[in-house]
Amino acid sequence: MTQSYETTEPSHVLTMEEITNLTEEGGKPADTLMNVVALIATRFRTDVCSAYLLEPDRSNLVLAATLGLHPRCIGTLRMPIDEGLTGLVAELVLPVAVEDVTNHPRFKYFKESGEEVYHSFLGVPLIDRGILQGVLVVQTKDPREFREREIRMLAEAANQVAPVVSEARTLDRFIAPAQERLWSVAHNLSWCWDYDCISLFRDLNPTRWWQLNQNPIALLNEIPLGELERRATELGLHSRINYVYRRQQEYLKADRTWGSMNAGVLRPRPVAYFSAEFGLHESLPIYSGGLGVLAGDHIKSASDLGIPLIGIGLFYGQGYFRQYLDQKGWQREEYLRTDVDQLPMELAIGKKGEPVVVEIQTRGGSIRAKVWRVQVGRCTLLLLDSNVQGNAPEDLDLTSRLYGGDGRTRIRQELLLGIGGYRALKAMGISPGVLHLNEGHSGFAVLEAIRDRMHEEGLDFDTAAHEIPREVIFTTHTPVPAGHDRFHSDLIEEHLGPLREQLGISHERLMGFGREHPNDLHEPFCMTVLGLLLSRRSNAVSSLHGEVSRAMWKGLYPGKPEDAVPIGHITNGVHVPSWLAPQMSRLYDRHLGVGWQGKTSWLRTWEPIENLDDGELWETHLSLKAQLIDFVRRRAREQAERRGEPEETLHRLSKVLSPDALTIGFARRFATYKRANLILADIHRLASMVNDPKRPVQFLFAGKAHPHDEPGKMVLQQIAELMRDSKFGDKFVFIENYDINVGRYLVQGVDVWLNNPRRPLEASGTSGQKVVLNGGLNLSVLDGWWAEAYDGLNGFAIGNGRTHSNMDVHDSRDGEDLYRVLHEEVIPLYYQRDKDGLPRGWITRMKRTIRTLGWRFSADRMVMDYTRNCYVPAAGGTSSEMKLHS
């Protein structure tokens, strides 16, 4: 039966005000188009509204946004303009209205879109400044005669929308071949937190994608250009390539960001963020663990927020190390040189148009380094590399390994990081407005900044040393003494003597900047002390860590009570797009509203979590758990094959773990204070727990011990040997070579994340925060971030936050409480199911942990805190700040 559109009386379908509002909600043209088609479909009372963009070759149209057709076709459904009714609109540059498309000679439907059920068609051209940009289409299931007024109204709506379409297409104006666009996407690490990009590279060759450690540069290097074009054509990837390229360009060029509104003062003089390691992706192995991954998440969120920030680090040609276990479960280390040609890096170019090379004079000669440039979204990362001609033999490999070598190697690395990093910025014409030292490793940068200020402004040391700390932020990350680098007096003079002379100060005065007791001539130079004394703003990384740090360093501030020690805290967070599983992201897309990804630090963004269907959330979690178990089985078998294990062992490991069992994960650095073996305190109780036929429990472990940490290796061996014990073999698995990829599987798939360090030695910790995003529950000592996060209902706590001066008593108490919480709280709640087989009480905690913690512990919130409380004030960008009279 033919329908008409009699009931529509308004003189417009969309107003400019509504377009502006939709633009603000979406932020990017691609997102705005999705909002627009949804609104038009509602106003026009149609089953479908779609926007097609004319590709830069002006011969094809690609589906850019739709409500009604299959969403998976966005960016992939591509049609020549000489085919179909949509193409006819583009050919004629006139509206086309058809009551029943099956009767039209140009009728052609694309089965993958699901449009075969729709009969009526109305398409109008999208024209901006006289140039055709695309086609706007509405469709209905029932035949409908579109009247002249209705056609005019849709044409008016198209006129309003056309500028948005034009903006989206502008990025495609100069079309590049598919391979050029793929290379462009691959050379900016923003791809690694965009699932559309990841899935595109994976689909080019899934097997090689995994074998190459998910490295798109390595993958593209393997595929000849002709072969790449052939695969893209066969797999229908051209439109997807254009889509991810356009999305990335929109992201990079967006100027309506949180940073543009709140941190404009940083644009001419950006933040220089120094860190000894950056954990951005497993294919760029210049990190060892939490500190590096935190730095990686920091720079990613700075990019998302639009904070002008430049990272400075070192390029480790052999990374940290690849870990494997021998037949006895003992950790062995393997160092492999990274192929620079397989990484998204290029040499940094200086003001004179030549590659940047920095040079630092020491008493024994100079150390030189070239500088690599890596694009991380809107931010830049500079990495110094000592493997350059002209260096002494000992310095050619100076930056080859992270945390390798002795004190002499360490101080020379830190000389490059701090002094060399600052000089690299200046060589590129960059004058930072803020120096953020992520741990003490880069503390020498402040001394170089003082020297530079003295030279530029003709100041004496005391004046420059008073001014520069106003621009310095120092973040301390550990209360463990071994985490604070200390150097003997002779090493300091050997490496900083020439700089000291330029500063015009004595050796003992320089040493005083690194001593808790400046007059103690035997005290070594501490990099943390340097950072604290030469920064106006310093912070710990959790509330409890702030208390510990103030007590730890109160001797630096004689006469001040402990509470007045000037060390605050900004609790760490995690980069949501990097750690959230795609399945969970799609679930959130349906429930958290348009643009939720840009509002992860907002409390109200997460409130709709309570409305999630219990079954839907649980099934999503189970799918991630199954994915984890499949990964663990493959890795366990591969590990055993490398060790030459018998076939029966390989067969057993290929079936290890059960998807029905409560799965507990523990993955972190194997330092003894993190107590990976606390769960082994009562081996008989543990065996009883994991082998309970009704309520079984299974454990996954991963982590590296420092190559020189023999006690840490012994703890690791204890865990690994349980895989050979018949009482535990199928319930305990150790995954070798813990990295970002392994971590991603674990935090997305476990039921429970176990964390039991000796309080208060965990400064913050972030792995448990990644678990939160994916619906896992934390079982943790009240230390670090969990001490301020736990509310009694959003996870589980080990102990009550009390400690004991006797370490054995401390460990015994926590071990006993760990077993108690598992037996009395965790296990019963997990296995308490209703008639539908759902653990309703457990799911209630899942929802609460996501809702109460997701916003608080996002890296966006963390970087916003740094920006408001540190960066903008340090750069002199506050509009009001009053000092109180003492």
ABEGO torsion letter per residue (X at the ends): XBBBAAABABABABBAAAAAAAAAAAGBAAAAAAAAAAAAAAAAGBABBBBBBBBAAGABBBBABBBGBBAAABGABBBBAABEAAAAAAAAGBBBBBABAAABAABBBBAAAGAAABABBBBBBBBBGGBBAEBBBBBBABBBBBBAAAAAAAAAAAAAAAAAAAAAAAAAABBBBAAAAAAAAAABAAAAABAAAAAAAAAABAAAAAAAGGBAAAAAAABBAAAAAAAAAAAGAAAAAAAAAAAAAAAAABABBAAAAAAAAAAABBBBBBBABBBABAABBABABAAAAAAAAAAAAAAAAGBBBBBBBBBBAAEBBBBBBBAAGBBBBBBBBBBAAABBBBBBBBAAGBBBBBBBBBAAEBBBBBBBBBBBEABBBBBBBABBBGBBAAAAAAAABBGBEBAAAAAAAAAAAAAAAAAAAAAAGBBBABBBBBEAAAAAAAAAAAAAAAAAAGBBAAAAAAAAAAABBBBBABABAAABBBBBAAAAAAAAAAAAAAAGBBAAAAAAAABABAABAABBBBAAAAAAAABABBBBABAAAAAAAAAAAAAABBGBBAAABBBBBBBBBBBAAAABBAAAAAAAAAAAEBGAAAAAABAAAAAAAAABBAAAAAAAAAAAAAAAAAAAAAAAAAAAAAAGBBAAAAAAAAABEBAABBBBBBBBBBBAAAGAAAAAABAAAAAAAAABAABBBBBBBBEBBBAABAAAAAAAAAAAAAAABAAAAAABBBBBGBBAAAAAAAAAABABBBBBBBOAABAAEAAAAAAAAAGBBBBBBBBEAAAAABAGAAEBBBEAGBBBABAAAAAAAAAAAAAAAAAAAAAAAAABBBAAGBBAAAAAAAAAAAAAAAAAABAAAAAAAAAAAAAAAAAGABABBBBBBX
